[in-house]
Amino acid sequence: MDFKEGVILHIDKPYAMSSFGALAHIRYLLTKRMGYKVKVGHAGTLDPLATGVLMLCTGKKTKLIETLQAKDKEYVATLQLGANTASHDMEHPVDETFPTDHVTREKVEAVLNRFVGDVEQIPPVYSAVCVNGKRAYQLSRKGRDFEIKAKTVHIEELELLHFDPELMQMSIRVRCGKGTYIRSLARDIGDQLACGAFLTSLCRTRVGEVRVEDCITLEAFPEWLDSQHITG
């Protein structure tokens, strides 16, 4: 294993850690082990409150990042219906509530069908999207007013895994292409149901052929690293 020539690492990012935080931790461990600063890049970020597959590339393999980012992805998400938050997940508190008496499983399934295929999607205001050279989340935290343009994303499959009419919660499986924001999808599903919605959990279960079960946790990484035959 040669980290200068390049290695692709599959990490199971933990909850409440940024993708950059996970990358920095892995880079620190690699640098400490190798005795030189190891170049590391990621092939697609995850929100801090999301878990699952995070691909990291070292050395010359960072040239593959764009190719890896283009691979299709799969997520499992849980949505709370009847309310909205500014970030469309639990990073921010509920700021709006709505009645949900009209929401049924049949209506949910009908709405989900509308999002299969090419759809127009506006990224969250709390995201890393660049707006006039600044990250959207930086502008949002400063209270700035700005507009994010919609973009076309592709959703290949959208499956309802579970619906609880008492708690007004639902779980979905999403197979999608590059650039799809599941938080925006949750927001848009809530809008279509006329009841609001936000994410309470999100896991990226697959990127290309790599599943979350194949990934190394941050806790297990030092032991995994010690077990590798390293040549450079």
ZIMOSUL-V186541 format. One record per backbone hydrogen bond with DSSP energy under -1.0 kcal/mol. NH is the residue of the N-H (numbers start at 1). CO is the residue of the C=O. If there is no record, write none. Layout:
nh=NH co=CO
nh=NH co=CO
This chain:
nh=6 co=2
nh=9 co=56
nh=11 co=54
nh=12 co=216
nh=13 co=11
nh=13 co=52
nh=16 co=48
nh=17 co=48
nh=22 co=18
nh=23 co=19
nh=24 co=20
nh=25 co=21
nh=26 co=22
nh=27 co=23
nh=28 co=24
nh=29 co=25
nh=30 co=26
nh=31 co=27
nh=32 co=28
nh=33 co=29
nh=34 co=30
nh=35 co=31
nh=41 co=57
nh=43 co=55
nh=50 co=47
nh=51 co=202
nh=52 co=13
nh=53 co=204
nh=54 co=11
nh=56 co=9
nh=57 co=41
nh=58 co=7
nh=59 co=39
nh=60 co=4
nh=61 co=58
nh=62 co=59
nh=63 co=60
nh=64 co=61
nh=65 co=62
nh=68 co=64
nh=69 co=65
nh=70 co=66
nh=71 co=68
nh=73 co=176
nh=74 co=206
nh=75 co=174
nh=76 co=203
nh=77 co=172
nh=78 co=201
nh=79 co=170
nh=80 co=198
nh=81 co=168
nh=82 co=196
nh=84 co=96
nh=95 co=84
nh=96 co=84
nh=98 co=82
nh=103 co=100
nh=108 co=104
nh=109 co=105
nh=110 co=106
nh=111 co=107
nh=112 co=108
nh=113 co=109
nh=114 co=111
nh=115 co=112
nh=116 co=113
nh=117 co=155
nh=119 co=153
nh=121 co=151
nh=127 co=125
nh=131 co=134
nh=134 co=131
nh=136 co=129
nh=137 co=127
nh=139 co=135
nh=140 co=136
nh=141 co=137
nh=142 co=138
nh=143 co=140
nh=144 co=139
nh=151 co=121
nh=153 co=119
nh=155 co=117
nh=156 co=175
nh=157 co=175
nh=159 co=173
nh=161 co=171
nh=162 co=171
nh=164 co=169
nh=168 co=164
nh=169 co=164
nh=170 co=79
nh=171 co=162
nh=172 co=77
nh=173 co=159
nh=174 co=75
nh=175 co=157
nh=176 co=73
nh=177 co=154
nh=180 co=177
nh=185 co=181
nh=186 co=182
nh=187 co=183
nh=188 co=184
nh=189 co=185
nh=190 co=186
nh=191 co=187
nh=192 co=188
nh=193 co=189
nh=195 co=190
nh=196 co=190
nh=198 co=80
nh=199 co=88
nh=200 co=78
nh=201 co=78
nh=203 co=76
nh=204 co=51
nh=205 co=74
nh=205 co=203
nh=206 co=74
nh=207 co=210
nh=208 co=72
nh=210 co=207
nh=212 co=205
nh=214 co=211
nh=215 co=212
nh=216 co=10
nh=221 co=217
nh=224 co=220
nh=225 co=221
nh=226 co=222
nh=227 co=223
nh=228 co=225
nh=231 co=1
nh=232 co=1
